[in-house]
Each structure stands twice: as structure tokens, then as C-alpha cells.
Amino acid sequence: MTEQTVASPTVGVRFQKLGKLYHFDGTKVPDLKIGDQVIVSTSRGREMAEVIAVQVPPEVAQREGVKPIERLATPQELVMRNQWKRKELEVMIDCRAKAAELGLQGVKIAKAEYSYDGKRLTFLYSSDSDEKVNVSGLRRAMQRQFRGAKIEFRSIGPRDVAKIIGGMGACGLAERCCSKFLTEFSPISIKMAKAQGISLNPNEITGMCGRLRCCLVYEYEQYVEARKTLPKVKKRVVTPMGEGKVVDVIPLKQAVVVRFEDGKRAEFLKHEIEPYDELKALEKKANAPCDKHENGECDCGKDKG
């Protein structure tokens, strides 16, 4: 990646590989570059983050209350972070074993995360129940086992769990979108599938996380815009082959499938069809006498009556 030096005091950083973007003031640390590892102060304490954006929108750069970047991470801290990271899998397994020992049902420990200096150990977990699960007993047990770190438990949703676990997507991709490039999850509703004409079969629209697939949002806006200029299903239209009824819409192709009275079907592009109701209204208006026709003051040429 080409090195870019900071063009404004505000820079974008992230704490995880595909984590959310946060903005900090880089005034204290001149000549920051993309890829630099920095130490920042957060509500959870000091953390290490990676600089990923030095060109930020003006409205962000001028925002007040942005916390400062304290300094660049030292080589020793980078080594320390890697050492703690190598212990996370083993620690997660220990936590799962302890949860089973305590009889904590319906709780899945998805990941263990050490802070770069090992002073904080956070366990990310999910629950099968919609109700809040009491993990205080497990937290105390892990605190006794790992006295050198402050133990925290943080509940996450099924999409976050799928992102952490990774693996093949329901669509067949070798790597799930959430694990490959998604940094945030967008709200997704069933109407997005309907707008794109996708089958509402749960197997077709549900991801490995058990929730609606993230990809339903990718082309949703394009489908909505494309549908605005096309007749809806069941609308009558006039085509080069005669009058018929729309039975299917192909938004991105700007085309519709029309069924005729004899049962035959044909596909037509947008410019090849006319809405039946609008066409008939125009014909009626064209054939109607003008206001002055009855008293003979008009020269429109139409027959009276």
C-alpha cells in the first residue's frame, strides 16, 4: 500500500481487522501514515489501533470533542500484542470449559480478546435466549484464574458470531461477506427480498447466522429506483403484440413479462410498452370535443356529438 501522510489533524483508526472506523485527533503525532499502529485512550482504557484513513470528510475533521492519539506504538508493544494474541484461543477454550462446569446453558463463548498489554481480557459471548443471561458467576471464576488481567464479558449478536467464526457463506462463497469486508451491519428487512423478487423461502434468504442475508441490501436501492419506472404486476399494458397483463417485472433489465388473452407470454423492454389505462385516457381526451365545439366557435374539425 502506498504511504500517505496525514493531511489534516483528524485521522481514522480501527481496533479490529474489520472493525468500525473511529476518528481521533492526530495533531500530537505528526506524519502519521496508513498502517501505523498507535496508542489511544478510550472509555475502556488505552488501546492499540491501526491508522486506516488520513483523508477524512471536512465535517468529520471539524468535529469537536475528538480524542487525541497519544503516540505511536513501540516495537516492544507490537511484540507484546502478538504474544497476548497467541494466547487467546487457549483462554477461550478454558472459558468454555468453565461455563460447562458451572452448568451455564445456552451461552456460547465466541472469542477471547486480550488488550495489547494484557491488562484487560474480554470474552465475547452470545446467548440462545432473547433474555439477558447472568454471567457474573463465570466472570468471577475467570477472574480468579487470570488475576493479572481485568476480566470483562460482552454480549454480541448472531451476526457478530458468524463474522468471528468465518467459513463458507450460505450462497457458496468460500468466505462470508461479514468475515471478508463488512465493517458494520446494515438493517435488513423482508421487504428488501420482496423488492428484488427473491423467493421468501427461509433457505433462500437466511444466512449462516440465522438472520436475513447481508447481501439483500447490496442492490436494494437500485431495484427500488428501477421499479419506479416500470408497471406493477397485474397492470394492463399495450405492447407491439397487443394488450396484455404484466405477470413479472425484471427491474435491472428494465423489462416486463406480459401474458396475453390466449395464454402466451412475451418479454418487452420498457420503451416497447404503454400503460393501458394511460393510453386509453389519452385516446379519450383526444377524441373529446373542445370547450367551444358545441357553440360553433371551434375549428378543431371534430364532428359534434
C-alpha positions, 0 to 999 in steps of 0.5 A, spaced: 500 500 500 502 506 498 504 511 504 500 517 505 501 522 510 496 525 514 493 531 511 489 534 516 489 533 524 483 528 524 485 521 522 481 514 522 483 508 526 480 501 527 481 496 533 479 490 529 481 487 522 474 489 520 472 493 525 468 500 525 472 506 523 473 511 529 476 518 528 481 521 533 485 527 533 492 526 530 495 533 531 500 530 537 503 525 532 505 528 526 506 524 519 502 519 521 501 514 515 496 508 513 498 502 517 501 505 523 499 502 529 498 507 535 496 508 542 489 511 544 485 512 550 478 510 550 472 509 555 475 502 556 482 504 557 488 505 552 488 501 546 492 499 540 489 501 533 491 501 526 491 508 522 486 506 516 484 513 513 488 520 513 483 523 508 477 524 512 470 528 510 471 536 512 465 535 517 468 529 520 475 533 521 471 539 524 468 535 529 469 537 536 470 533 542 475 528 538 480 524 542 487 525 541 492 519 539 497 519 544 503 516 540 505 511 536 506 504 538 513 501 540 516 495 537 516 492 544 508 493 544 507 490 537 511 484 540 507 484 546 500 484 542 502 478 538 504 474 544 497 476 548 494 474 541 497 467 541 494 466 547 487 467 546 484 461 543 487 457 549 483 462 554 477 461 550 477 454 550 478 454 558 472 459 558 468 454 555 470 449 559 468 453 565 461 455 563 460 447 562 462 446 569 458 451 572 452 448 568 451 455 564 446 453 558 445 456 552 451 461 552 456 460 547 463 463 548 465 466 541 472 469 542 477 471 547 480 478 546 486 480 550 488 488 550 495 489 547 498 489 554 494 484 557 491 488 562 484 487 560 481 480 557 474 480 554 470 474 552 465 475 547 459 471 548 452 470 545 446 467 548 440 462 545 435 466 549 432 473 547 433 474 555 439 477 558 443 471 561 447 472 568 454 471 567 457 474 573 458 467 576 463 465 570 466 472 570 468 471 577 471 464 576 475 467 570 477 472 574 480 468 579 484 464 574 487 470 570 488 475 576 493 479 572 488 481 567 481 485 568 476 480 566 470 483 562 464 479 558 460 482 552 454 480 549 454 480 541 449 478 536 448 472 531 451 476 526 457 478 530 458 470 531 458 468 524 463 474 522 468 471 528 467 464 526 468 465 518 467 459 513 463 458 507 457 463 506 450 460 505 450 462 497 457 458 496 462 463 497 468 460 500 468 466 505 462 470 508 461 477 506 461 479 514 468 475 515 471 478 508 469 486 508 463 488 512 465 493 517 458 494 520 451 491 519 446 494 515 438 493 517 435 488 513 428 487 512 423 482 508 421 487 504 428 488 501 427 480 498 420 482 496 423 488 492 428 484 488 423 478 487 427 473 491 423 467 493 421 468 501 423 461 502 427 461 509 433 457 505 433 462 500 434 468 504 437 466 511 444 466 512 449 462 516 447 466 522 440 465 522 438 472 520 436 475 513 442 475 508 447 481 508 447 481 501 439 483 500 441 490 501 447 490 496 442 492 490 436 494 494 436 501 492 437 500 485 431 495 484 427 500 488 429 506 483 428 501 477 421 499 479 419 506 479 419 506 472 416 500 470 408 497 471 406 493 477 404 486 476 397 485 474 397 492 470 394 492 463 399 494 458 399 495 450 405 492 447 407 491 439 403 484 440 397 487 443 394 488 450 396 484 455 397 483 463 404 484 466 405 477 470 413 479 472 417 485 472 425 484 471 427 491 474 435 491 472 433 489 465 428 494 465 423 489 462 416 486 463 413 479 462 406 480 459 401 474 458 396 475 453 388 473 452 390 466 449 395 464 454 402 466 451 407 470 454 412 475 451 418 479 454 418 487 452 423 492 454 420 498 457 420 503 451 416 497 447 410 498 452 404 503 454 400 503 460 393 501 458 389 505 462 394 511 460 393 510 453 386 509 453 385 516 457 389 519 452 385 516 446 379 519 450 381 526 451 383 526 444 377 524 441 373 529 446 370 535 443 373 542 445 370 547 450 367 551 444 365 545 439 358 545 441 357 553 440 360 553 433 366 557 435 371 551 434 375 549 428 378 543 431 374 539 425 371 534 430 364 532 428 359 534 434 356 529 438 
